């Protein structure tokens, strides 16, 4: 299983609710969570065959920014 992390602008429960449909429809994602308590609002995505650019685009389509963390 792969794990990808992103710095995001997802900062509250309402934001998580808004991005949920976009992330849940992506293939290969087994789980995801956003740590809204952290300053960088880190999104952690776990799955098989997941692609950082596809995830980033899905988040941006939902109205938020995401930057892969290295």
N, C-alpha and C positions, 0 to 999 in steps of 0.2 A: 504494500500500500504506500502511495506517495502522500506527502503532506506539503501543502503550499501555504505561505503566509503573505498577507497583504496589509499595508497601512491604508486605512480607509477614512471616509467621512461619515461612516455609519456610526451615529453616536447615541441612539436611544432605542427604546422598545418600538416606537413608531417607525423608525428607520429600518429596523430589523424586519418588521412586518411588511414594509414596502419592498424590500429586496428578496424576501423569502420565495415568492413565486419564480423569480428569475433564476435563483440558484437551485431550487428544487427540480427544475425541469432539465438541468444540464445532466448529460449522461456521464457516468463514471463517478460522480460524487456520492460518497457513502455517508459523510457527515460534514457539518460545518458549524462554526460558532464565531461570534464576534465578542471580543472582550471590550465592552464599552467603558469599563473602569480604568483602562490603561490610556495614557495620553495619546498614543498612536492609533487607538481603536482598531486593534489587530484582528483581522479575519483569518481564521485557520480553516483550511479546506483539506479533507482527507478523501482519498479514493484511488481508483485505478484508471490510468490513461487520461488523467485530467490535464488540462492545458491552461497555463497561466493567462495567456492572452484571451482565451474564450471566457474565462471567469471574469477577467477585468472588464471585458466588453459587456457582459451580462450585468455587472454591477453599475457600470456607467449608463446602460440603457434604463436602469431603474432610477437614475437620477443622482448617483453618488460617484465619488472618485475612489480609485483603488490603484495602489502602486505596489508591485511585488517587492517583498523584503528578501534580501539575499543573506 
